[in-house]
Amino acid sequence: MNKTDFSAMPCPIARSLGRVGEWWSILILRDAFYGLTRFYEFETSLKIAPNMLTRRLNELVENGLLERRQYSDKPPRHEYRLTDAGRDFLPVLWALLAWGNAHFAPEGLASVLVNRETHVPAQPILVDAATGRQITPETYRVGPGPMASEQMRYRLDFLQMKEACGDDDLRFNPPAKTRA
């Protein structure tokens, strides 16, 4: 089965999923945040087949989320450290943790985000760094960036228009892609 390549899509969510959208990759990043760095540590923690782990680690290195560093010459052994891009994925993991606890933990909470000093559980929220305001669907929306394609602009304008007029029967009919 061939994996769909999202790297050329204009949507930053699609491009991000192309880098980390496979579940093993997300779990490897989780374990890297917990401090695991060596192949055998990931293999033991995740109970993942070595060939699958090798593939996922190589992809995370190729995509710039992990850095491979040799720590032994004989035999050659490597560790895997988070890059800046990998560390920037932490809020996504915290959001997944909170979302999973809220919707998929009928037996109770297995892990929670806690304050390091007080150990009081925390609930992550998304905040606008410029204003300090919480980002909610009522106060923010996705808008086109300076490099947005005509199709992207149409999609985002359509969603805004549909919301503004409240017409659920409004039809999504984007313009055909033009060839350069």
Secondary structure in CASP SS format (residue, H / E / C, confidence):
PFRMAT SS
TARGET T0000
AUTHOR 0000-0000-0000
METHOD secondary structure of the structure
MODEL  1
M C 1.00
N C 1.00
K C 1.00
T C 1.00
D C 1.00
F C 1.00
S C 1.00
A C 1.00
M C 1.00
P C 1.00
C C 1.00
P H 1.00
I H 1.00
A H 1.00
R H 1.00
S H 1.00
L H 1.00
G H 1.00
R H 1.00
V H 1.00
G C 1.00
E C 1.00
W H 1.00
W H 1.00
S H 1.00
I H 1.00
L H 1.00
I H 1.00
L H 1.00
R H 1.00
D H 1.00
A H 1.00
F H 1.00
Y C 1.00
G C 1.00
L C 1.00
T C 1.00
R E 1.00
F H 1.00
Y H 1.00
E H 1.00
F H 1.00
E H 1.00
T H 1.00
S H 1.00
L H 1.00
K C 1.00
I C 1.00
A C 1.00
P H 1.00
N H 1.00
M H 1.00
L H 1.00
T H 1.00
R H 1.00
R H 1.00
L H 1.00
N H 1.00
E H 1.00
L H 1.00
V H 1.00
E H 1.00
N C 1.00
G C 1.00
L C 1.00
L E 1.00
E E 1.00
R E 1.00
R E 1.00
Q E 1.00
Y E 1.00
S E 1.00
D C 1.00
K C 1.00
P C 1.00
P C 1.00
R E 1.00
H E 1.00
E E 1.00
Y E 1.00
R E 1.00
L E 1.00
T C 1.00
D H 1.00
A H 1.00
G H 1.00
R H 1.00
D C 1.00
F C 1.00
L H 1.00
P H 1.00
V H 1.00
L H 1.00
W H 1.00
A H 1.00
L H 1.00
L H 1.00
A H 1.00
W H 1.00
G H 1.00
N H 1.00
A H 1.00
H H 1.00
F C 1.00
A C 1.00
P C 1.00
E C 1.00
G C 1.00
L C 1.00
A C 1.00
S C 1.00
V C 1.00
L C 1.00
V E 1.00
N C 1.00
R C 1.00
E C 1.00
T C 1.00
H C 1.00
V C 1.00
P E 1.00
A C 1.00
Q C 1.00
P C 1.00
I C 1.00
L C 1.00
V E 1.00
D C 1.00
A C 1.00
A C 1.00
T C 1.00
G C 1.00
R C 1.00
Q E 1.00
I C 1.00
T C 1.00
P C 1.00
E C 1.00
T C 1.00
Y C 1.00
R C 1.00
V C 1.00
G C 1.00
P C 1.00
G C 1.00
P C 1.00
M C 1.00
A C 1.00
S C 1.00
E H 1.00
Q H 1.00
M H 1.00
R H 1.00
Y H 1.00
R H 1.00
L H 1.00
D H 1.00
F H 1.00
L H 1.00
Q H 1.00
M H 1.00
K H 1.00
E H 1.00
A H 1.00
C H 1.00
G C 1.00
D C 1.00
D C 1.00
D C 1.00
L C 1.00
R C 1.00
F C 1.00
N C 1.00
P C 1.00
P C 1.00
A C 1.00
K C 1.00
T C 1.00
R C 1.00
A C 1.00
END
